[in-house]
Structures are given as C-alpha cells and as structure tokens.
Amino acid sequence: MDATALLSLPTRPENPFPRLLSRPGKSPPLAPSRRFSVVRSAISRTKKEETVEAVKTHLQDCSLIAAINYKRFTVKQFQELRRSLPESATLIVAKNTLVFKAVEGTPWEALKPCMKGMNAWMFVRGEEIPAAIKPYRTFQKEKKLEENDFTGAVFEGKFYGPGEVKELESLPTRAEIYSKLLGGLQGPAIGLVSTLQAPGRDVVMVLKAFVQKLEEEGGGAQ
C-alpha cells in the first residue's frame, strides 16, 4: 500500500454523544442500582445511630435492665405484652450489637452475657422491680411461652443469669420496706439488730426508704 492510499484511509469518526464522556478528574455517574445501594446504606446507618441514642435515653433514671428471649413472638403478642407492663417499664426490640454499643463503658455493660440470640429489652425505672417483672411472668404462663424466658438482667451493677432473675421478683415492695423498717425501729432492740443483719441490699433499701419517708413527712409539715 503506497503513501497515497494511506492518506486516503478514513479517520476515526467523532463521538456522536460527547456529553456521555466523563469529564476530566471526575468519576463516572453511578448506575441506578449502585445509587440505591448507597442511599439504603446511609438510611441504615442513620437508623442504627438513632437506636443507640434511644437506648441511651432509656438508660437515664433506669434501675434495672432485663433481656427477654422473644424468638417466635408474634406482633400481636408483643403489643399485648407492652400494654400489660406498668408505666415504669419500657419494652423495646433492638439488635444486641446496638444495645451493647449504648451500654459499653457504663455499669450496664454487665449485660454482655445476654448479647446473643433474639432479645427484647425491658428498662425499668424506680424501685418497684417485682411490679415490673411479674406481668411478664403472667403473660409467659398464659401464652405458654416457657422457652421465652429472661436471658439475664442487671440490677445495681450486678448481673443476674436466667436462673437468678427470680431473686429480683421477690424484692420487697416499698410498703413492705416501710413496714419492716418501722417494726425494727419501734420494736425492741433485737428487732433493730435483726433488721440490720438482713442482706446488704435489703438494708440499703430499708434505709433509703426511711430517708425518703422522713423527707416526705418533712415536706408535708412545711
């Protein structure tokens, strides 16, 4: 092929769609499926952050956290259980990893043994612990959910395993504490000694109740 023939060869045609070419220094536009994946990931991350913050909010003024195995719970059962709880108790469903992220570095980190399986989380405010736990026991018995037991709880920084939660169900009520306290203080000295020889937690609760009672009486007298 001579030089004349080479010069007569057709040159490469110009791009008929110049706007489709990527601009220098910029990445090509994402495909629709890729854009949807990015948006979905951002939404998921936001929801996780909101869940962690919600758990942290529930930790405020919280006296007990208990984990319940809610596997095979129906939505109707879960809603019914929520309605049966007193106002001092809040029940939520959240992933173990998110709950642990919220409690990490706090006394509630003792919940770590519960971080497996599917859990619903009960947050209890105030000192009426049995009143918050017993409705679930009733619900559990009525619905025949023996396998859906407490997987653990933390009270006053101590972890209670599945077999130990019953100890929390037998804690004295405020009325019982008042009665025990007044009986110990107004009765013979041996009664006071008996009160002070009770388990440490009972003594603390008795004294706290007594102080609060004095404060209430003092406030009413003003």
C-alpha positions in Angstrom: 0.0 0.0 0.0 1.5 3.3 -1.1 1.6 6.6 0.8 -1.4 8.0 -1.3 -3.6 5.0 -0.2 -2.6 5.6 3.5 -3.6 9.2 3.3 -7.0 8.3 1.8 -7.9 6.0 4.7 -10.9 7.3 6.7 -10.1 8.8 10.1 -11.9 7.8 13.3 -15.3 9.5 13.4 -16.0 12.0 16.1 -18.0 10.8 19.2 -21.7 11.5 18.3 -22.5 11.7 22.1 -19.8 13.9 23.5 -21.8 14.6 26.7 -21.6 10.9 27.7 -17.8 11.2 28.0 -16.6 11.5 31.6 -15.2 14.9 32.5 -11.5 15.0 33.3 -10.9 14.5 37.0 -14.5 13.3 37.8 -15.8 9.8 38.4 -18.5 8.4 36.0 -22.0 8.6 37.3 -23.2 5.7 39.4 -25.6 3.2 38.0 -29.1 3.4 39.4 -28.7 0.1 41.4 -25.5 1.4 42.9 -27.1 4.8 43.8 -29.9 2.9 45.5 -27.4 0.8 47.5 -25.6 3.9 48.7 -28.8 5.6 49.8 -30.0 2.4 51.6 -26.7 2.1 53.4 -26.9 5.7 54.6 -30.5 5.2 55.9 -29.5 2.0 57.7 -26.6 3.8 59.3 -28.9 6.6 60.5 -31.4 4.2 61.9 -28.6 2.4 63.8 -27.4 5.6 65.3 -31.0 6.6 66.3 -31.4 3.2 68.0 -28.2 3.6 70.0 -29.3 7.1 71.1 -32.8 5.8 72.0 -31.2 3.1 74.2 -29.0 5.7 75.9 -32.1 7.7 76.6 -33.8 4.7 78.3 -30.7 4.3 80.5 -31.5 7.6 82.2 -33.1 7.0 85.6 -33.1 3.3 84.8 -32.8 1.0 87.8 -32.9 -2.4 86.0 -32.5 -3.7 82.5 -33.7 -7.2 81.7 -33.4 -9.2 78.4 -36.1 -11.5 77.2 -35.9 -14.1 74.5 -38.6 -13.0 72.1 -38.0 -15.6 69.4 -41.3 -16.7 67.7 -43.2 -13.8 69.4 -46.0 -12.6 67.1 -46.5 -8.8 66.6 -49.8 -9.2 68.4 -48.2 -10.9 71.4 -45.5 -8.3 71.6 -48.1 -5.4 71.6 -50.2 -7.2 74.2 -47.1 -7.6 76.5 -46.3 -4.0 76.2 -49.8 -3.0 77.2 -49.6 -5.2 80.3 -46.4 -3.6 81.7 -46.7 -0.7 84.2 -45.7 2.8 83.2 -42.4 2.4 85.0 -41.3 -0.3 82.4 -40.5 0.2 78.7 -40.0 -2.7 76.3 -38.1 -2.4 73.0 -36.6 -4.6 70.4 -33.1 -3.8 69.3 -30.1 -5.7 68.0 -27.6 -6.9 70.6 -24.7 -5.1 69.0 -26.5 -1.7 69.1 -27.6 -2.2 72.7 -24.0 -3.1 73.7 -22.7 -0.1 71.9 -25.0 2.1 74.0 -24.1 0.4 77.4 -20.4 0.0 76.7 -18.3 1.7 79.3 -21.2 2.0 81.8 -22.2 -0.2 84.7 -24.8 -1.7 82.3 -22.0 -3.3 80.4 -22.5 -6.2 82.8 -25.3 -7.2 80.3 -22.7 -8.6 78.0 -23.6 -12.3 78.7 -27.1 -11.5 77.2 -25.7 -10.4 73.9 -26.7 -13.4 71.9 -29.9 -14.7 70.3 -33.0 -12.5 69.8 -33.7 -10.2 72.7 -36.4 -7.8 73.7 -35.1 -5.3 76.3 -37.0 -4.2 79.4 -36.0 -0.9 81.0 -37.4 -0.4 84.5 -37.4 3.0 86.3 -38.0 3.3 90.0 -37.6 0.8 92.8 -40.7 -1.4 92.2 -38.8 -4.1 90.4 -41.2 -7.0 91.1 -44.2 -5.0 89.8 -42.4 -4.6 86.5 -41.3 -8.2 86.2 -44.4 -10.1 87.3 -46.6 -9.0 84.4 -44.2 -10.8 82.1 -44.4 -14.0 84.2 -48.2 -13.9 84.0 -48.0 -13.3 80.2 -45.5 -16.1 79.8 -47.7 -18.5 81.6 -50.9 -17.6 79.8 -49.3 -17.8 76.4 -47.4 -20.9 77.2 -44.0 -19.3 76.4 -41.9 -21.3 78.8 -38.9 -21.1 76.4 -39.2 -17.4 76.1 -37.6 -16.7 79.5 -35.4 -13.9 80.8 -31.9 -14.3 79.4 -30.5 -12.1 82.1 -30.7 -8.8 83.9 -28.6 -6.2 85.6 -29.6 -4.5 88.9 -27.3 -2.2 90.9 -24.4 -3.2 88.7 -24.8 -6.9 89.3 -25.6 -9.4 86.5 -28.4 -11.9 87.2 -28.4 -15.0 85.0 -31.6 -16.7 83.7 -31.9 -18.8 86.9 -31.3 -15.8 89.2 -33.9 -13.3 87.9 -36.4 -14.8 90.4 -34.4 -13.2 93.2 -35.4 -9.8 91.7 -39.1 -10.9 91.6 -39.0 -11.4 95.4 -37.5 -8.0 96.3 -39.7 -6.3 98.9 -42.1 -3.5 97.8 -41.9 0.0 99.2 -44.9 -0.8 101.6 -43.1 -3.9 102.8 -39.9 -1.9 103.4 -41.8 0.7 105.4 -43.4 -2.0 107.5 -40.2 -3.8 108.1 -38.3 -0.6 108.9 -41.0 0.8 111.4 -41.2 -2.6 113.0 -37.5 -2.7 113.5 -37.1 0.8 114.8 -40.2 0.9 117.0 -39.8 -2.6 118.5 -37.3 -3.9 120.9 -33.6 -3.5 120.2 -33.4 -7.1 119.0 -35.8 -6.1 116.2 -33.4 -3.4 115.0 -30.5 -5.8 115.2 -32.5 -8.3 113.1 -33.2 -5.6 110.5 -29.5 -4.5 110.3 -28.4 -8.2 109.9 -30.5 -8.6 106.8 -28.7 -9.0 103.4 -26.9 -5.8 102.4 -29.2 -4.9 99.6 -32.3 -5.2 101.9 -30.6 -2.9 104.5 -29.8 -0.3 101.8 -33.3 -0.3 100.5 -34.7 -0.1 104.0 -32.5 2.9 104.9 -33.3 4.6 101.5 -37.0 4.1 102.2 -36.7 5.5 105.7 -34.8 8.6 104.5 -37.4 9.2 101.8 -40.2 8.8 104.2 -38.6 11.4 106.5 -38.2 13.8 103.6 -41.9 13.3 102.6 -43.0 13.9 106.1 -40.8 17.0 106.4 -42.1 18.3 103.2 -45.7 17.8 104.3 -45.1 19.6 107.6 -43.9 22.8 105.9 
